[in-house]
Amino acid sequence: MRKPGFLLVVVSAVLMAACTRPAGDKSGDNSPAADGAKPAAAAVATVNGTKLSSELFDAFTQAVTGGAQEPLTDEQREQMLDQLINMTLAAQSAEKDGLAKDPAVQARIELLRTQILAEAASEHYIKANPASEEEVRAEYDAQVATMPKEYKARHILVDAKESADAIIGKLQAGGDFAKLAAAESKDSSASNGGDLGWFSPQTMVKPFADAVTTLEKGKFTQEPVQSEFGWHVILLEDVRSPEIPDFEQVKPQVEMFTQRKKLQAHLEELRKSATVQK
């Protein structure tokens, strides 16, 4: 039997640094940069003396649109700017009311800051350590090597072990599996003579999968197999190797998977060299 099947980006995250800045803070204005410092980005609006930079606006629109490549129309840009201004006004109001000193609010701000920095660090690592063609190919080969065989089987599902024993007795006496399944099985496959078609063991509950993978082709279980669904009598009809997709066909997915594994390994190394106390 098969196993039961397996907001928008938090906009405030990209606004945190500017929107929680006190209204009187002019650190984001366009005054000349200090010696050696990067010049401040141009402002797209000023709200109660706080200038909203074009970089902030770009981050905001990217978060709202999910990074869509299509450029904003003038109308959309105006709408986005109004939303950003409204959020800044709300943040300034929160500052005025002292909400930024609330421990719960401070914790949320710190969490957002951590998330943003973690994402930036991940992007930086991936850019500096891209998965090579050789690594992607090796991952593909490893995945292909571990792909499980596929099985074609029929089964008869009943509630009691005694019923399953009786069915096995009929099969041993030469009974037709498909006819017995149609007459005795409580599973939806009964109408097809218990036919389950082709499947991978990983899609089945463990007792069923274990029984199928140990059967010989053309044989049925000599003892009932118990699972959470009841008692099974299983007939293995055929076995085949899975259809393997061409490397180029799945290369983007394998590349992404390989990159994630490299990033995970990097994080594990960071953890080994870190002082962590729980």
Backbone hydrogen bonds, N-H to C=O, Kabsch-Sander energy under -0.5 kcal/mol:
donor,donor_aa,acceptor,acceptor_aa,energy
3,K,203,T,-2.0
9,V,63,A,-0.5
11,V,9,V,-0.9
13,A,10,V,-1.9
14,V,10,V,-0.5
14,V,11,V,-1.0
15,L,11,V,-0.9
16,M,12,S,-1.1
18,A,15,L,-0.6
19,C,15,L,-3.4
20,T,16,M,-1.4
21,R,18,A,-1.5
25,D,22,P,-2.0
29,D,26,K,-2.2
37,A,34,A,-2.5
44,V,52,L,-3.5
45,A,52,L,-1.0
47,V,50,T,-3.2
48,N,46,T,-0.6
50,T,47,V,-2.1
51,K,49,G,-0.6
52,L,45,A,-3.3
53,S,51,K,-0.6
54,S,42,A,-2.8
57,F,53,S,-2.2
58,D,54,S,-2.6
59,A,55,E,-2.3
60,F,56,L,-2.4
61,T,57,F,-2.6
62,Q,58,D,-2.2
63,A,59,A,-2.0
64,V,60,F,-2.3
65,T,61,T,-2.6
66,G,62,Q,-0.9
67,G,62,Q,-1.6
77,R,73,T,-2.8
78,E,74,D,-2.1
79,Q,75,E,-2.1
80,M,76,Q,-2.7
81,L,77,R,-2.4
82,D,78,E,-2.2
83,Q,79,Q,-2.1
84,L,80,M,-2.4
85,I,81,L,-2.5
86,N,82,D,-2.5
87,M,83,Q,-2.4
88,T,84,L,-2.2
89,L,85,I,-2.5
90,A,86,N,-2.3
91,A,87,M,-2.4
92,Q,88,T,-2.6
93,S,89,L,-2.2
94,A,90,A,-2.1
95,E,91,A,-2.2
96,K,92,Q,-2.4
97,D,93,S,-1.9
98,G,95,E,-1.4
99,L,94,A,-2.5
100,A,94,A,-0.5
101,K,98,G,-1.4
102,D,99,L,-1.6
106,Q,102,D,-2.8
107,A,103,P,-2.3
108,R,104,A,-1.8
109,I,105,V,-2.4
110,E,106,Q,-2.5
111,L,107,A,-2.3
112,L,108,R,-2.4
113,R,109,I,-2.4
114,T,110,E,-2.5
115,Q,111,L,-2.6
116,I,112,L,-2.5
117,L,113,R,-2.5
118,A,114,T,-2.6
119,E,115,Q,-2.4
120,A,116,I,-2.4
121,A,117,L,-2.6
122,S,118,A,-2.3
123,E,119,E,-2.5
124,H,120,A,-2.3
125,Y,121,A,-2.4
126,I,122,S,-2.6
127,K,123,E,-2.3
128,A,124,H,-2.0
129,N,125,Y,-2.1
136,V,132,S,-2.3
137,R,133,E,-2.5
138,A,134,E,-2.3
139,E,135,E,-2.1
140,Y,136,V,-2.3
141,D,137,R,-2.6
142,A,138,A,-2.2
143,Q,139,E,-2.4
144,V,140,Y,-2.5
145,A,141,D,-2.2
146,T,142,A,-1.1
147,M,144,V,-1.2
150,E,240,R,-3.1
151,Y,199,F,-3.0
152,K,238,D,-2.5
153,A,151,Y,-0.5
153,A,197,G,-1.1
154,R,235,L,-2.4
155,H,194,G,-1.6
156,I,233,V,-2.3
158,V,231,W,-2.5
164,A,160,A,-1.7
165,D,161,K,-2.9
166,A,162,E,-2.1
167,I,163,S,-1.9
168,I,164,A,-2.3
169,G,165,D,-2.1
170,K,166,A,-1.9
171,L,167,I,-2.3
172,Q,168,I,-2.5
173,A,169,G,-1.2
174,G,171,L,-1.8
175,G,170,K,-2.6
177,F,175,G,-0.5
180,L,176,D,-2.4
181,A,177,F,-2.6
182,A,178,A,-2.2
183,A,179,K,-1.7
184,E,180,L,-2.9
185,S,181,A,-1.9
186,K,157,L,-2.7
190,A,187,D,-2.0
191,S,188,S,-0.8
192,N,189,S,-1.7
193,G,190,A,-2.1
194,G,189,S,-2.6
195,D,189,S,-0.6
195,D,192,N,-1.0
196,L,153,A,-2.7
199,F,151,Y,-2.0
203,T,200,S,-2.2
204,M,201,P,-1.9
205,V,1,M,-2.4
209,A,205,V,-2.5
210,D,206,K,-3.2
211,A,207,P,-1.8
212,V,208,F,-2.4
213,T,209,A,-2.3
214,T,210,D,-0.7
214,T,211,A,-0.7
215,L,211,A,-0.6
215,L,212,V,-1.1
218,G,236,L,-3.1
219,K,216,E,-2.4
221,T,234,I,-2.2
225,V,232,H,-2.5
226,Q,224,P,-0.5
227,S,230,G,-2.7
230,G,227,S,-1.0
231,W,158,V,-3.2
232,H,225,V,-3.0
233,V,156,I,-1.9
235,L,154,R,-2.8
236,L,219,K,-2.4
237,E,152,K,-2.7
237,E,235,L,-0.6
238,D,152,K,-1.7
240,R,150,E,-2.3
244,I,242,P,-0.5
250,V,246,D,-1.3
251,K,247,F,-0.9
254,V,250,V,-2.4
255,E,251,K,-2.9
256,M,252,P,-2.0
257,F,253,Q,-2.3
258,T,254,V,-2.8
259,Q,255,E,-2.3
260,R,256,M,-2.1
261,K,257,F,-2.0
262,K,258,T,-2.1
263,L,259,Q,-2.3
264,Q,260,R,-2.6
265,A,261,K,-2.3
266,H,262,K,-2.1
267,L,263,L,-2.3
268,E,264,Q,-2.1
269,E,265,A,-1.9
270,L,266,H,-2.1
271,R,267,L,-2.1
272,K,268,E,-1.9
273,S,269,E,-1.6
274,A,271,R,-0.9
276,V,274,A,-0.8
